[in-house]
Amino acid sequence: MNKLLIVGTVAFDAIETPFGKTDKILGGAATYIGISASFFNVKSAIVSVVGDDFPQEYLDLLTDRNIDISGIEVVKGGKTFFWSGLYHNDLNSRDTLVTELNVLADFQPKVPQDYKNAEIVMLGNLHPLVQSSVLDQMETKPKLVVLDTMNFWMDCALPELLDIIKRVDVITINDEEARQLSGEYSLVKAAAKIHEMGPKYVVIKKGEHGALLFHGKEIFFAPALPLEDVFDPTGAGDTFAGGFSGYITQSENVSFDNMKNAIIYGSNLASFCVEKFGTERMVDLDENEVVSRLKQFKSLTQFDIEL
Amino acid sequence: MNKLLIVGTVAFDAIETPFGKTDKILGGAATYIGISASFFNVKSAIVSVVGDDFPQEYLDLLTDRNIDISGIEVVKGGKTFFWSGLYHNDLNSRDTLVTELNVLADFQPKVPQDYKNAEIVMLGNLHPLVQSSVLDQMETKPKLVVLDTMNFWMDCALPELLDIIKRVDVITINDEEARQLSGEYSLVKAAAKIHEMGPKYVVIKKGEHGALLFHGKEIFFAPALPLEDVFDPTGAGDTFAGGFSGYITQSENVSFDNMKNAIIYGSNLASFCVEKFGTERMVDLDENEVVSRLKQFKSLTQFDIEL
């Protein structure tokens, strides 16, 4: 079984949407990535940090899904990273209400020995220096390194971000961030510029408008499944990244054609994530639902024109 | 060969985009629909009205594409409908600078006798009463009636619009208009409400984000082709409608599966329309380019997951 190494936040989130609000609940990029990747036949481990205020039940939730948490440092007397956000009526934009870095401020990631030869590395959204440090600790060159990041790091750690971008095979980024990073409005031109920064594959996430995969001149597009209601978009991008990297790890095939499938699997899992608050929908999702919705993706996009 | 009856404006447009501006050039919904449908093996006719200021060369351009223009009334001493618009930097929004109805104000459409038994009727954007009058003149029931409309008629002629919506099989409408017409933000819910107003098929156009086809619980999605540059979006929606109705007319197959293909053909033709000002790109487009881009649409969307 292939190994997937995940780095990213494990956190508390408090979310408010037009449909309701939560107290502090389980959140964090690595949490969503790990849960999403657990739908595939892979060995996975999370590298992250929490405080000793982090409930054992949340850690148990991850180990119950066969995620190795030996790389999650628990800081005695420390407080877990906390994020709070308010979504606007269209759910496409949000205000960050609170960001408490807490134990994340001084985080030195430690990759478990058993994962220093992981086939696939998924660098979830986090300080670029932390992402770089994880790559530095690998003892064998991974078959594929996937990077997710966001505009925050472009604003406050651009040189470090450009360093790590240079070292990865795939970058996943949203449309506005791709425009900011490249200085190009056209996503085709933006992807071309980001290719030049290093990654052979550029994935541009457009939220409810789907995701684009660029590889040189080749382009693939996966729509988001049209849903009656989007309840809470938190974690959708990370769930997408987890499905993408989990599928690639399981199949151990890093061809462009296989990445198309990975994009579809990622979009499929993300379509569940937004149906309830936080990780709620993902933790009670079963395999039959996943397959049934994959069939919906096929009928949504496949057509029969002979050329 | 099957017949396609088109009603809509034939007009002068003056367009300004971030890339340049035009004088009065050939425009109008029926013009774009007719040119787009001319890429299929169909007999087509346009019902419309112009003033005697309308250049013969524009009429010749239509007849050169085998479009029957006997239903285009030329009003002696009348002035042709004129629209002028300014696109913003993102090309997704525009301001209307001038709308001169001119001969359109008193337009009484007359369907040529030879087209009163047309298999397919494409009601382009125009006053709902004009669209209704065209349907009233049909002597045999068309196999399919397609309606395109816009928010303007929702604002100023809603009862008449709801009357014509009741009578058509397919409605094509953009996302904001679907939300306005239905009062629902979710496009899945909006389509369900519009179904209840009459049309069995609802096509929601999302511009650069593609188009959705709804038929009860069935949904199909066609992306817009990612382009390096969009030059001028004018007429893209009409070109889409012309490709859709032209393909349906040629194939004479009104099944949901065939409509998927029609949506792809429409999206394909629309992707060319936006590459130059007005109808410029469409009139010098050749069959090889159309087929080559259809192949791009296939590789953009087709994947190989066995379920």
Interface residues (C-beta under 8 A of the other chain):
Chain A: N89 D90 Y185 S186 L187 V188 K189 K206 H209 G210 L212 E218 I219 F220 F221 P223 P226 L227 E228 D229 V230 D257 K260 N261 I264 Y265 V291 L294 K295 K298 S299 L300 T301 Q302 F303 D304 I305 L307
Chain B: N89 D90 Y185 S186 L187 V188 K189 K206 H209 G210 L212 E218 I219 F220 F221 P223 P226 L227 E228 D229 V230 D257 K260 N261 I264 Y265 V291 L294 K295 K298 S299 L300 T301 Q302 F303 D304 I305 L307
